[in-house]
């Protein structure tokens, strides 16, 4: 059983935490820019939160893929409730091959599930191969450039991370999330060094890989509530492209 099969409902609800909208979502869509008319693949789509937002942003076609059957069930349930034309598939992102190349691959918290360099390369290779020449890859990831020295709490944002004081390749990063209703749940990511990410993107055939600093929605500028999050961000974003 995938770890998300047991926490699917709680993880879905965590998308309502304020940092998701004013930092995570805002940063991602600043990277993506205009996606109207694009064919998009949402890797590790979860309950389809970003899959739906991508379609609402004007993408012509959006397919979500996730390894958790429960997450896919929630995504399909929402599609029946509010049809947008999104397609959801249960499968391993590392082995997924779309029927035809796409313009854009989005991966929100996919790559941080790779425990080894080889697993990370498989993720990157699958995303690269899914793209048409000139296509783009972008997403959000655990901030491996800022691992906590032990346990670090962003309690007021509903988030805590724990890992060894000096993490080595493959060490567990334990996330604890507390939703707005007080429900708490945990899941595991894995630490790989930033240079391991850079090498995996290069070996997969990507160009222009870069980490992207977080952005705060303009409506929150000047709000000191977000100072701690932005000063020591637990998450980061990235972008790369497949050569034309």
N, C-alpha and C positions, 0 to 999 in steps of 0.2 A: 504493500500500500504506500502510495506517495504521501509524504508528510502533510501535504496540503489537503488531502482527502479528509483529514480529521479536523482541519481548522478552516475549511472553505468559507463558512458563513462569517466567522470572525474576521478573516482576512478581507473579505468583501466589505464588511462594515468599516474596516480601518481606512478605506479610501475616503471616508468622510472626515478624517483628521485634518485640521486646517493646513498643516504644512504640505499635504498632498496637493492642494489647489494652488496656494500662493507661492510655492517654491517648486515642487516637483513638476506639476503640470505646466506651470508657467515657463519653466526652464525648457522642458521638452518641446513645447510648441514654438518657442522662440528659435530653437534649432531647426525644427522642421520647416518653418516658414509656410509658404503657400503650397498646399498639397492637393488643390482642387484637380480632379480628373485622374489622380494617380491610382495605380494598383499597389496595394499595401499588404504586407505580411506582418502580422503582429505575433512575434515569437514569445512564448511564455505569457500568453494573454490573460491567464487567470480567469476571473469571472467576466471578462470582456469589457472592463471599465474603459481602458484606452482604445480598444477596438471600436467601441461605440463613438467615442470622442473623435477618432480619426475619420469615421464615416460622416459624422456631423460637421466636420471641418471641410468636407467637400470631396473626400477620396471617392473615386468611382467604384472601387471594389476593395473590400477589406476582409482578409481571412485571419482568424485567430487560431493559434495552435498552442495546446498545453498538455503536459504529461499527466495532470491530475484530472481524473474522470469527474470528480465532484465539482471542480472549477468549471469544466466544460458544461456540466449539467446546469450550473447557475447561469452561465453565459447564454445557453440556449433557452433557458426559462425566461430570461429578460428579453431575449429576441422575440419570443412568442408574445410576451406582454406588450412590448413596444417595438414592433418590427422596423428595422432600419435597412435590412438587406445584408447584414453581416453573416459570414459563414464561419462555423467553428468546427475544428477537427481535434480529436484526441490523438496525441502522438508525441514522440520525443523530438524536441527541436534539433537535437544533434544529428538526427537521421532524416529530417523532413525534406522532401523535395516537392515544390509546387508544380502544378501541371504546366505552367508557363512562367517565364521570368516576371518579376515585379519591379516596379520603379523604386520602391522604398521598403526596407525592412526596419521595423521598430522592435526593440527588445528592452522592456522595462524589467529589470532585475532577472535577467537570464544568466549572464556570464558569471555572476558571482556564485553560481551553483557548480562551477567546475572546480574539482578538488585537485586536479593535476594539470600540468601544462598540456598534456595530450587531450584531455577533455575540453579544455578551453579552446584549443585549436579546432577540435571537431565542431564546437558551437560556431566559431568564427567562419570555418569553411562552409558550413551549411548556410549561414547567412549570406556569405559572399556568392555562393553558387546559385542562390535563389534570385539574385539580382540580375537585371539586364546590364549590359555594359554602360557605364556612366551612372548607374543607380547608387542610391545612398543608404547607409546604415547608421542608425542613431538610437540612443536609448539612455536609460538611467541605470546606475550601478551602485553597489556598495562602494564607499570611498576608500579604496585600498591605499590611497596616498595619505590617509589620515586614520590608521587603525588605532583603536583605544588601547592605552597601556593598562590592560586589565579590564575593568568595567568602567564604562562612562555612561552617565545618565543625561538624557535630554528629557527629563520627566515631564516638564510642562508642555512638551510637544507630544507626549505619549510614546516615547521611544527610549530604549536602553540597548546598549551593545556591550558584549563581553568577549574577550579573547585573551590569549596569553600576553604577558607584558611585552614580549618581543616575538611577535608571531612569525612562524616559519611557513614555507610553502605547504599548503594543504591543511593548515590549522583551522579548526572550527571557529566561526564568528557567530555567536548566539545573539539573535535579535529577540527582544521582549517588547511587545506592543501592548499598550493599554488604550482601548477604545474609549470614546466619549461616554459610553454607558458604564465604564468601569471594567468591562470584560478584558481579561489579559490572556495573551497567548504567546507562544514562542515558536521560532523556526531557526534552522541553521543555514548559514552561508559558509563559504570557505575563503581563506586568504591566499591570494597569489600576488607576487610582487608586481608593481606597476610595469617594470621592464618585461615581465612575463606576458602581460597583456600586449604591450607594444610589439613584442616578437611574434605573438600569435596572430595579430592583425596583419603584420607584414608577411608572415609565412602563408597565410590564407589567401594573399593576393590583393589585399586592400591597399589603398594609398590615402594619404592625408589623414591618418588617424590622429586624433587629438582628444585630450580630456577637456571638458567644457565646465567652467566654473558656474555655480548656481546663480540664478537671478531671482530677485524678490519682486513680486508683482508691484507695480507702481502705486497701487492703492495702499500698500503697507509701508512705503518709504517713510522713514521718520518714526516708525513704531518700534520702540526699544524691545518689545516682546521678542522680536526675531533676531536680536543681536547675537545671542549665544549660538543659535543654530548656524547663522551665516559666518561667525568667527571660527567655528570648528565643525564644518559640515560632515554629517555622517554618511551622506550620499553625494554622488557626483553624476555628471553626464558625459557622454562621448559622442563622437561622430567620425565617420570614415566614408570612403566611396570606392566603388569598383571602377577600375580604369576603363575609359571609353574604348 
